[in-house]
């Protein structure tokens, strides 16, 4: 009788251990599956995203007007998650600035703002406002501090939320 009770307890412990191990394995497999699905979704966004930059034409000084063109396959928005980094020289000293975005108005030192989004022919967008649709262009105003002087060169890097980047360089005339 005593061995039967010990045997039942051992079988119960064995069953509980087996069920716990199986459930833990299923939960781990589900987490891996969810991670792979999220990775695949993010890869699709990255593969569909494409941006290019048009440098300011004949820049002399002051605010920099930059054009971002959506030449990818998906619309882009959520501009608060965009990153703009500028490298430039001012009075012979190298400068690097991570610019912060403002919603509207004139940007202060090392800030940027979306001035407008336009269709490829230059008319303001009317469909899906505040979204950079495919083939549309977005005008950005950048204020650098310290400012660029004659013959200074700057390189601007713009990164979309998916991590797709574009760069352009320009010179202060």
C-alpha positions as a Markdown table, in Angstrom:
| # | Residue | x | y | z |
|---|---|---|---|---|
| 1 | Unk | 0.0 | 0.0 | 0.0 |
| 2 | Unk | 2.8 | 2.4 | 0.9 |
| 3 | Unk | 4.5 | 1.8 | -2.5 |
| 4 | Unk | 1.2 | 2.5 | -4.3 |
| 5 | Unk | 0.9 | 5.9 | -2.7 |
| 6 | Unk | 4.6 | 6.7 | -3.5 |
| 7 | Unk | 4.0 | 5.5 | -7.1 |
| 8 | Unk | 0.9 | 7.7 | -7.5 |
| 9 | Unk | 2.8 | 10.7 | -6.2 |
| 10 | Unk | 5.7 | 10.0 | -8.6 |
| 11 | Unk | 3.3 | 9.6 | -11.6 |
| 12 | Unk | 1.5 | 12.9 | -10.6 |
| 13 | Unk | 4.9 | 14.8 | -10.4 |
| 14 | Unk | 5.9 | 13.2 | -13.7 |
| 15 | Unk | 2.6 | 14.2 | -15.4 |
| 16 | Unk | 2.8 | 17.8 | -14.0 |
| 17 | Unk | 6.4 | 18.2 | -15.2 |
| 18 | Unk | 5.6 | 16.9 | -18.6 |
| 19 | Unk | 2.5 | 19.2 | -19.0 |
| 20 | Unk | 4.6 | 22.2 | -17.8 |
| 21 | Unk | 7.4 | 21.4 | -20.2 |
| 22 | Unk | 5.0 | 21.0 | -23.2 |
| 23 | Unk | 3.2 | 24.2 | -22.4 |
| 24 | Unk | 6.4 | 26.1 | -22.0 |
| 25 | Unk | 7.6 | 24.8 | -25.4 |
| 26 | Unk | 4.3 | 25.8 | -27.1 |
| 27 | Unk | 4.5 | 29.3 | -25.6 |
| 28 | Unk | 8.1 | 29.7 | -26.8 |
| 29 | Unk | 7.1 | 28.5 | -30.3 |
| 30 | Unk | 4.3 | 31.0 | -30.3 |
| 31 | Unk | 6.6 | 33.9 | -29.3 |
| 32 | Unk | 9.1 | 32.9 | -32.0 |
| 33 | Unk | 6.3 | 32.7 | -34.6 |
| 34 | Unk | 5.0 | 36.2 | -33.6 |
| 35 | Unk | 8.6 | 37.6 | -33.8 |
| 36 | Unk | 9.0 | 36.1 | -37.3 |
| 37 | Unk | 5.7 | 37.6 | -38.4 |
| 38 | Unk | 6.7 | 41.0 | -37.1 |
| 39 | Unk | 10.1 | 40.8 | -38.7 |
| 40 | Unk | 8.4 | 39.9 | -42.1 |
| 41 | Unk | 6.0 | 42.8 | -41.8 |
| 42 | Unk | 8.9 | 45.2 | -41.0 |
| 43 | Unk | 10.9 | 43.8 | -43.9 |
| 44 | Unk | 8.0 | 44.5 | -46.2 |
| 45 | Unk | 7.8 | 48.1 | -45.0 |
| 46 | Unk | 11.6 | 48.6 | -45.5 |
| 47 | Unk | 11.5 | 47.0 | -48.9 |
| 48 | Unk | 8.6 | 49.2 | -50.0 |
| 49 | Unk | 10.1 | 52.4 | -48.7 |
| 50 | Unk | 12.2 | 54.6 | -50.9 |
| 51 | Unk | 13.1 | 58.3 | -50.4 |
| 52 | Unk | 15.5 | 60.6 | -52.2 |
| 53 | Unk | 16.6 | 64.1 | -51.5 |
| 54 | Unk | 16.9 | 67.1 | -53.7 |
| 55 | Unk | 19.6 | 69.6 | -52.4 |
| 56 | Unk | 18.8 | 73.2 | -52.1 |
| 57 | Unk | 19.4 | 75.0 | -55.4 |
| 58 | Unk | 21.9 | 77.9 | -55.2 |
| 59 | Unk | 22.0 | 78.1 | -51.4 |
| 60 | Unk | 23.5 | 81.3 | -50.0 |
| 61 | Unk | 22.8 | 81.2 | -46.3 |
| 62 | Unk | 20.0 | 81.1 | -43.7 |
| 63 | Unk | 17.4 | 78.4 | -43.6 |
| 64 | Unk | 18.0 | 75.3 | -45.8 |
| 65 | Unk | 15.0 | 74.2 | -48.0 |
| 66 | Unk | 15.3 | 70.5 | -48.7 |
| 67 | Unk | 13.0 | 68.4 | -50.8 |
| 68 | Unk | 12.2 | 64.8 | -49.9 |
| 69 | Unk | 10.7 | 62.7 | -52.7 |
| 70 | Unk | 8.8 | 59.5 | -52.0 |
| 71 | Unk | 10.0 | 57.2 | -54.7 |
| 72 | Unk | 9.0 | 54.0 | -52.9 |
| 73 | Unk | 5.9 | 51.9 | -53.0 |
| 74 | Unk | 4.2 | 52.9 | -49.8 |
| 75 | Unk | 2.9 | 56.2 | -48.3 |
| 76 | Unk | 5.0 | 57.7 | -45.5 |
| 77 | Unk | 3.9 | 59.7 | -42.5 |
| 78 | Unk | 4.5 | 60.0 | -38.7 |
| 79 | Unk | 7.1 | 62.6 | -39.3 |
| 80 | Unk | 7.9 | 62.8 | -35.6 |
| 81 | Unk | 9.7 | 59.5 | -36.0 |
| 82 | Unk | 11.9 | 60.7 | -38.9 |
| 83 | Unk | 15.5 | 61.6 | -38.2 |
| 84 | Unk | 17.5 | 64.3 | -39.8 |
| 85 | Unk | 21.2 | 64.6 | -39.1 |
| 86 | Unk | 23.4 | 67.3 | -40.6 |
| 87 | Unk | 27.2 | 67.4 | -40.8 |
| 88 | Unk | 28.8 | 70.7 | -41.8 |
| 89 | Unk | 31.7 | 73.0 | -41.2 |
| 90 | Unk | 31.3 | 76.5 | -39.7 |
| 91 | Unk | 34.3 | 78.7 | -39.4 |
| 92 | Unk | 36.6 | 75.7 | -40.0 |
| 93 | Unk | 35.1 | 73.7 | -37.2 |
| 94 | Unk | 33.2 | 70.4 | -37.9 |
| 95 | Unk | 29.6 | 70.4 | -36.7 |
| 96 | Unk | 27.2 | 67.6 | -36.4 |
| 97 | Unk | 23.6 | 68.1 | -35.4 |
| 98 | Unk | 20.7 | 65.8 | -34.7 |
| 99 | Unk | 17.7 | 68.1 | -35.6 |
| 100 | Unk | 14.5 | 68.1 | -33.7 |
| 101 | Unk | 11.1 | 68.5 | -35.5 |
| 102 | Unk | 8.6 | 71.2 | -34.7 |
| 103 | Unk | 4.9 | 70.9 | -35.8 |
| 104 | Unk | 4.6 | 74.4 | -37.4 |
| 105 | Unk | 6.1 | 77.8 | -37.6 |
| 106 | Unk | 9.7 | 78.8 | -38.2 |
| 107 | Unk | 12.3 | 76.5 | -36.8 |
| 108 | Unk | 14.9 | 77.7 | -34.3 |
| 109 | Unk | 18.5 | 76.6 | -34.3 |
| 110 | Unk | 18.9 | 72.9 | -35.2 |
| 111 | Unk | 15.2 | 72.3 | -35.8 |
| 112 | Unk | 13.2 | 71.4 | -38.9 |
| 113 | Unk | 9.6 | 71.7 | -40.0 |
| 114 | Unk | 7.5 | 70.3 | -42.8 |
| 115 | Unk | 6.6 | 73.3 | -44.9 |
| 116 | Unk | 4.3 | 71.4 | -47.2 |
| 117 | Unk | 3.6 | 68.3 | -49.2 |
| 118 | Unk | 3.1 | 68.7 | -52.9 |
| 119 | Unk | 2.2 | 66.5 | -55.9 |
| 120 | Unk | 4.8 | 65.9 | -58.5 |
| 121 | Unk | 3.6 | 69.0 | -60.5 |
| 122 | Unk | 4.0 | 71.3 | -57.5 |
| 123 | Unk | 0.4 | 71.7 | -56.5 |
| 124 | Unk | -0.4 | 71.2 | -52.8 |
| 125 | Unk | -1.7 | 67.8 | -51.8 |
| 126 | Unk | -5.4 | 67.4 | -51.1 |
| 127 | Unk | -5.8 | 63.6 | -50.7 |
| 128 | Unk | -4.5 | 62.2 | -47.5 |
| 129 | Unk | -3.1 | 65.4 | -45.9 |
| 130 | Unk | 0.1 | 65.0 | -43.9 |
| 131 | Unk | 1.0 | 61.8 | -45.7 |
| 132 | Unk | 3.8 | 61.7 | -48.2 |
| 133 | Unk | 2.2 | 59.5 | -50.9 |
| 134 | Unk | 4.1 | 57.8 | -53.7 |
| 135 | Unk | 5.6 | 60.4 | -56.1 |
| 136 | Unk | 4.8 | 63.3 | -53.9 |
| 137 | Unk | 7.5 | 65.6 | -52.6 |
| 138 | Unk | 7.8 | 67.2 | -49.1 |
| 139 | Unk | 9.4 | 70.5 | -48.6 |
| 140 | Unk | 11.4 | 70.7 | -45.3 |
| 141 | Unk | 12.8 | 73.9 | -43.8 |
| 142 | Unk | 16.0 | 73.4 | -41.7 |
| 143 | Unk | 17.6 | 75.9 | -39.4 |
| 144 | Unk | 21.3 | 75.2 | -38.6 |
| 145 | Unk | 23.1 | 76.7 | -35.7 |
| 146 | Unk | 25.8 | 77.8 | -36.2 |
| 147 | Unk | 24.9 | 78.9 | -39.7 |
| 148 | Unk | 26.7 | 78.1 | -42.9 |
| 149 | Unk | 29.1 | 80.6 | -44.4 |
| 150 | Unk | 30.4 | 81.1 | -47.9 |
| 151 | Unk | 32.1 | 77.9 | -49.2 |
| 152 | Unk | 31.0 | 75.8 | -46.3 |
| 153 | Unk | 29.8 | 72.3 | -47.3 |
| 154 | Unk | 27.0 | 70.4 | -45.6 |
| 155 | Unk | 25.7 | 66.8 | -45.8 |
| 156 | Unk | 22.2 | 66.0 | -44.8 |
| 157 | Unk | 21.0 | 62.5 | -43.9 |
| 158 | Unk | 17.2 | 61.9 | -43.6 |
| 159 | Unk | 15.9 | 58.6 | -42.2 |
| 160 | Unk | 12.3 | 57.4 | -42.4 |
| 161 | Unk | 10.8 | 55.4 | -39.5 |
| 162 | Unk | 11.6 | 52.1 | -41.3 |
| 163 | Unk | 15.3 | 52.9 | -41.3 |
| 164 | Unk | 15.5 | 53.8 | -45.0 |
| 165 | Unk | 17.9 | 56.7 | -45.4 |
| 166 | Unk | 18.9 | 59.2 | -48.1 |
| 167 | Unk | 21.7 | 61.7 | -48.2 |
| 168 | Unk | 22.6 | 64.8 | -50.1 |
| 169 | Unk | 25.4 | 67.4 | -50.0 |
| 170 | Unk | 25.4 | 71.0 | -50.9 |
| 171 | Unk | 27.7 | 74.1 | -50.7 |
| 172 | Unk | 27.0 | 77.6 | -49.5 |
| 173 | Unk | 27.7 | 80.0 | -52.3 |
